[in-house]
């Protein structure tokens, strides 16, 4: 009996900020490769996570949330999201069950026809189904499918795992035949320097309040593998205003110490090796307008934005 052919391809997860894309990616991959917070717009770059499903290799692309952009960074994030969707073999739109067809979702539905190539396979995943009564789901599904001809609709809870296996199995069958794109044991294709920076940014986002998390970025400036198997990582937290620096540092440096300890523990667990993490906070008032910062985040810097 002939062995089943291998399949491989890219699946883009799109939706509004906080729709659960990063949670679904991490659930599918079985490891934390994309940051998850209660704050919106935390995913800035296109993060790829690799999921093995039988003879299929599903490369998930966790895109920044789609929203109405105001700043250059916003526009770069939205462009990255639609770019990831256009390049993918399959697109999965996540909609929050308890929020329904918001203005933002309706705008995405309207853009799907214009932004994606003809014939692109698009599935609908109604997420967070544990937050609503079952009878609310069918009308929501019907309304969404009336607005766009989805290939399939799935009812899921990415956080709890409900329905996720059905979605994964369907994607595995629908991907094109071909060789695997990554080694079988690889979880993500982001450089470890960027994953480590994202983990630290997550801790900053969770700890800090209001607009400040959107006014900072983290870059890994140094990565030194040591003979004892540990790694020294030097990171810089860039903030855009002098007044933000003492907030990030905290009284007697306690805030940045706590953030560093939490980030170090998570990076060490991910790498499965001891980590020595050193954080420095610097003020760069123009970082939101610097091409180098965008390149570090994997985003395109466009003149005239």
Helices and strands as residue ranges (DSSP letters): E 7-15, H 21-29, E 47-53, E 56-62, H 72-87, E 90-96, H 103-115, E 121-127, G 129-131, H 135-147, E 152-155, H 164-174, H 192-207, G 212-215, E 216-225, E 231-239, H 242-249, G 251-253, H 254-271, E 275-283, G 287-289, H 291-296
